[in-house]
Amino acid sequence: MSDFCLKNGHSFALRRRLHSRVSLLRRCILRALHRLLVCSGKQPGANATYSMLTPHSALPSPRASLLDSTVETAIQPPVFNTNELDTDLVSLKISLLGDCQIGKTSFLVKYVGNEKEQGVEQRKGPNQMDKTLVVSGARISYCIWEVQGDGKSEDQLPMACKDSVAILIMFDLTSRCTLNSVLGWYKEARKWNQTAIPVLIGTKFDDFIQLPIDMQWTIASEARTYAKALNATLFFSSATYNINVNKIFKFITAKLFDLPWTVERNLNVGEPIIDF
């Protein structure tokens, strides 16, 4: 009986190793075919939805500069949308919350870029846009859900917040009533997600610096108070001038993957504040 079990165990292990090697050979062949088509200038087809990213060999070697040079790298040539080729793709969800007319969509389009501008049209439910990037040889796809901020927001929040790895709560730096709303957005979001990284973002910094300096100081102080209450990192940003837009997502990526990239604190009134 023991000899029979031993033979069966050996046969199972052999079949398992054989299956693993065949699977690896298949993936290598598919990757070689893909690179051949890309180099020949042929387009893979209509079902290609992801962006071709910088090869691993092109990444800088120092780990400390990893995010500064790789997080924003997303090259346009498409690749095959097949499960075999996307096994190294990490898909993560991010929620974007805040009142209406505070610049959420502009912020999102600035980060995602022209590749997804067609996805910003108004529709039922949260807007969704994707950004694919490469970090340390791995591909990361951020699916960003923007809650519209109107009267239907309550219906959108559960869908947008569940399973998110980060929740971005935004307000208009020139509108203190939108700043007063961030606590309500945070409480509602935490009903559906207790673990996501909270980030508080003040938009329209380019308009904010036109305000009187005493008003800037007051709003900045209140924003820092809210950020501490939410245990969130605070960023002042501008989509128009791309101020801190990419840096916010670098910060999130570093937090999620424990990468050696740190953001510098800036508390100077009149400059884009970063506080944590």
C-alpha positions as CSV (number, residue, x, y, z in Angstrom):
1,M,0.0,0.0,0.0
2,S,2.8,2.4,0.9
3,D,4.6,1.6,-2.4
4,F,1.4,2.4,-4.3
5,C,1.0,5.8,-2.5
6,L,4.7,6.6,-3.1
7,K,4.3,5.9,-6.8
8,N,1.2,8.0,-7.1
9,G,2.9,10.9,-5.2
10,H,5.9,10.7,-7.5
11,S,3.7,10.6,-10.6
12,F,1.7,13.6,-9.4
13,A,4.8,15.6,-8.6
14,L,6.2,14.8,-12.1
15,R,3.0,15.9,-13.8
16,R,3.0,19.1,-11.8
17,R,6.6,20.0,-12.8
18,L,5.8,19.1,-16.4
19,H,2.7,21.4,-16.4
20,S,4.7,24.2,-14.8
21,R,7.5,24.0,-17.5
22,V,5.0,23.9,-20.3
23,S,3.2,26.9,-18.9
24,L,6.4,28.8,-18.6
25,L,7.4,27.9,-22.2
26,R,4.1,29.1,-23.4
27,R,4.4,32.4,-21.7
28,C,7.9,32.9,-23.1
29,I,6.7,32.2,-26.7
30,L,3.8,34.6,-26.3
31,R,6.1,37.4,-25.0
32,A,8.6,36.8,-27.8
33,L,5.7,36.9,-30.4
34,H,4.5,40.2,-28.8
35,R,7.9,41.8,-28.9
36,L,8.4,40.7,-32.5
37,L,5.1,42.4,-33.5
38,V,5.9,45.6,-31.7
39,C,9.3,45.8,-33.2
40,S,7.9,45.2,-36.7
41,G,5.5,48.1,-36.3
42,K,2.3,46.0,-36.5
43,Q,-0.6,46.9,-34.2
44,P,-1.8,43.9,-32.1
45,G,-5.5,44.5,-32.7
46,A,-8.7,46.1,-31.4
47,N,-8.8,44.2,-28.2
48,A,-5.6,45.9,-26.9
49,T,-6.4,48.1,-24.1
50,Y,-3.2,48.6,-22.0
51,S,-0.3,50.9,-22.7
52,M,3.1,49.5,-23.5
53,L,5.5,50.5,-20.6
54,T,9.2,51.1,-20.4
55,P,11.1,47.7,-20.4
56,H,12.7,46.7,-17.1
57,S,16.2,47.1,-18.7
58,A,15.5,50.8,-19.2
59,L,14.8,51.5,-15.5
60,P,17.4,53.2,-13.4
61,S,19.4,51.0,-11.1
62,P,19.4,53.1,-7.8
63,R,16.3,51.9,-5.8
64,A,16.1,55.3,-4.1
65,S,15.2,57.1,-7.3
66,L,12.7,54.4,-8.4
67,L,9.5,56.5,-8.1
68,D,11.0,59.7,-9.4
69,S,11.9,58.1,-12.7
70,T,9.5,55.3,-13.2
71,V,6.1,56.0,-11.7
72,E,5.0,58.4,-14.4
73,T,6.4,56.2,-17.3
74,A,3.6,55.1,-19.6
75,I,4.4,54.7,-23.3
76,Q,1.7,54.6,-25.8
77,P,2.1,51.5,-28.0
78,P,-0.6,49.0,-27.1
79,V,0.0,45.4,-26.0
80,F,-2.1,42.3,-26.2
81,N,-5.0,42.2,-23.7
82,T,-4.6,38.6,-22.8
83,N,-4.4,36.9,-19.4
84,E,-1.1,35.3,-20.3
85,L,0.6,38.6,-20.9
86,D,-1.1,40.4,-18.0
87,T,-0.2,38.1,-15.2
88,D,2.3,40.7,-13.9
89,L,-0.3,43.5,-13.9
90,V,-1.4,44.7,-10.4
91,S,-4.8,46.4,-10.5
92,L,-5.6,48.8,-7.7
93,K,-8.6,51.0,-7.1
94,I,-8.5,54.7,-5.9
95,S,-11.5,56.8,-4.9
96,L,-11.8,60.5,-5.6
97,L,-14.4,62.4,-3.5
98,G,-15.4,66.0,-3.0
99,D,-18.1,68.6,-3.8
100,C,-19.1,69.7,-7.3
101,Q,-17.1,72.2,-9.3
102,I,-13.9,71.9,-7.4
103,G,-11.6,70.5,-10.2
104,K,-11.8,66.8,-9.6
105,T,-12.1,65.9,-13.2
106,S,-9.4,68.3,-14.3
107,F,-7.1,66.9,-11.7
108,L,-7.8,63.4,-12.9
109,V,-7.3,64.2,-16.6
110,K,-4.0,65.9,-15.8
111,Y,-2.7,62.8,-14.1
112,V,-4.1,60.2,-16.5
113,G,-3.2,62.2,-19.6
114,N,-4.6,62.2,-23.2
115,E,-4.8,58.4,-23.4
116,K,-8.1,58.4,-21.4
117,E,-9.6,61.8,-22.1
118,Q,-12.5,60.1,-23.8
119,G,-13.5,58.6,-20.5
120,V,-14.4,61.8,-18.8
121,E,-17.9,62.4,-20.3
122,Q,-20.7,62.6,-17.7
123,R,-22.6,59.3,-17.2
124,K,-24.6,57.6,-14.6
125,G,-22.5,56.5,-11.7
126,P,-18.9,57.4,-10.9
127,N,-16.5,58.4,-13.6
128,Q,-13.7,55.9,-14.0
129,M,-10.2,56.4,-15.6
130,D,-7.2,54.1,-15.7
131,K,-3.5,54.9,-15.4
132,T,-0.9,52.1,-16.0
133,L,2.6,52.6,-14.8
134,V,5.7,50.5,-14.0
135,V,7.6,50.3,-10.7
136,S,10.6,48.0,-10.2
137,G,9.7,45.9,-13.2
138,A,6.1,45.4,-12.1
139,R,3.1,47.0,-13.9
140,I,0.5,48.7,-11.8
141,S,-2.9,49.8,-13.1
142,Y,-4.7,52.4,-11.0
143,C,-8.5,52.5,-11.6
144,I,-9.6,55.9,-10.3
145,W,-13.3,56.3,-9.4
146,E,-14.5,59.9,-9.3
147,V,-17.7,60.5,-7.4
148,Q,-19.5,63.4,-9.0
149,G,-20.4,65.2,-5.8
150,D,-24.0,66.1,-6.7
151,G,-27.2,64.9,-5.0
152,K,-26.7,61.3,-6.2
153,S,-23.3,61.0,-4.5
154,E,-24.8,58.8,-1.7
155,D,-25.7,56.1,-4.2
156,Q,-22.2,56.2,-5.8
157,L,-20.1,56.2,-2.6
158,P,-20.4,52.4,-1.7
159,M,-19.5,51.4,-5.2
160,A,-16.6,53.9,-5.4
161,C,-15.1,53.3,-1.9
162,K,-15.3,49.5,-1.5
163,D,-11.9,47.8,-2.0
164,S,-10.1,51.1,-2.6
165,V,-6.5,51.3,-1.5
166,A,-6.6,55.1,-1.2
167,I,-9.3,57.7,-0.8
168,L,-8.6,61.2,-2.1
169,I,-10.8,63.9,-0.6
170,M,-10.7,67.2,-2.5
171,F,-11.7,70.8,-1.8
172,D,-11.4,74.1,-3.6
173,L,-8.8,76.3,-1.9
174,T,-10.8,79.4,-2.9
175,S,-14.0,78.1,-1.4
176,R,-14.1,77.5,2.3
177,C,-17.5,75.8,2.2
178,T,-16.0,73.0,0.2
179,L,-13.3,72.7,2.9
180,N,-16.0,72.4,5.5
181,S,-17.4,69.5,3.6
182,V,-14.4,67.2,3.8
183,L,-15.2,65.8,7.2
184,G,-18.6,64.6,5.9
185,W,-17.0,63.0,2.9
186,Y,-14.5,61.3,5.1
187,K,-17.2,59.9,7.5
188,E,-19.3,58.6,4.6
189,A,-16.3,57.0,2.9
190,R,-15.2,55.2,6.1
191,K,-18.6,53.5,6.3
192,W,-17.5,51.5,3.3
193,N,-13.8,51.3,3.7
194,Q,-11.8,51.4,6.9
195,T,-8.3,50.7,5.6
196,A,-7.7,53.0,2.6
197,I,-5.0,55.6,2.8
198,P,-6.6,59.0,3.3
199,V,-5.2,62.0,1.4
200,L,-6.6,65.6,1.6
201,I,-6.1,67.7,-1.5
202,G,-6.7,71.4,-2.0
203,T,-7.3,72.2,-5.7
204,K,-6.9,75.4,-7.7
205,F,-3.7,76.6,-6.0
206,D,-3.0,78.9,-8.9
207,D,-6.2,80.8,-8.0
208,F,-5.5,80.5,-4.3
209,I,-2.3,82.5,-4.4
210,Q,-4.2,85.5,-5.8
211,L,-6.0,85.8,-2.5
212,P,-4.9,88.2,0.2
213,I,-2.1,86.7,2.3
214,D,-4.1,86.7,5.5
215,M,-6.9,84.8,3.9
216,Q,-4.3,82.3,2.5
217,W,-2.9,81.8,6.0
218,T,-6.4,81.2,7.5
219,I,-7.4,78.7,4.9
220,A,-4.1,76.9,5.1
221,S,-4.4,76.7,8.9
222,E,-7.9,75.3,8.7
223,A,-6.9,72.8,6.0
224,R,-4.0,71.5,8.2
225,T,-6.4,71.2,11.1
226,Y,-8.8,69.1,9.0
227,A,-5.9,66.9,7.7
228,K,-4.8,66.1,11.3
229,A,-8.4,65.3,12.3
230,L,-8.6,62.8,9.4
231,N,-5.1,61.5,9.9
232,A,-4.5,62.4,6.3
233,T,-1.6,63.8,4.3
234,L,-2.4,67.3,3.0
235,F,-1.4,68.5,-0.5
236,F,-2.1,71.8,-2.2
237,S,-2.3,71.3,-6.0
238,S,-3.1,72.8,-9.3
239,A,-4.2,70.8,-12.4
240,T,-3.6,73.8,-14.6
241,Y,0.1,74.0,-13.8
242,N,0.5,70.4,-12.8
243,I,1.5,71.3,-9.2
244,N,1.7,68.2,-6.9
245,V,-0.6,66.1,-9.2
246,N,2.0,63.4,-10.0
247,K,3.6,63.8,-6.6
248,I,0.4,62.7,-4.9
249,F,0.3,59.4,-6.7
250,K,4.0,58.9,-6.1
251,F,3.3,59.3,-2.4
252,I,0.4,56.8,-2.6
253,T,2.5,54.3,-4.5
254,A,5.4,54.6,-2.1
255,K,3.0,54.0,0.9
256,L,1.4,51.0,-0.7
257,F,4.6,49.2,-1.7
258,D,6.9,50.4,1.0
259,L,9.2,52.1,-1.4
260,P,12.1,54.4,-0.3
261,W,10.6,57.6,-1.5
262,T,9.7,60.4,0.9
263,V,7.8,63.6,0.3
264,E,9.3,66.8,1.7
265,R,7.1,68.8,4.1
266,N,6.3,72.4,3.1
267,L,4.4,74.7,5.4
268,N,5.3,78.0,3.7
269,V,2.2,80.2,3.1
270,G,2.2,81.2,-0.6
271,E,3.7,77.9,-1.7
272,P,2.0,74.6,-2.4
273,I,1.7,73.2,1.1
274,I,2.5,69.6,1.9
275,D,1.8,68.5,5.5
276,F,1.7,65.1,7.3
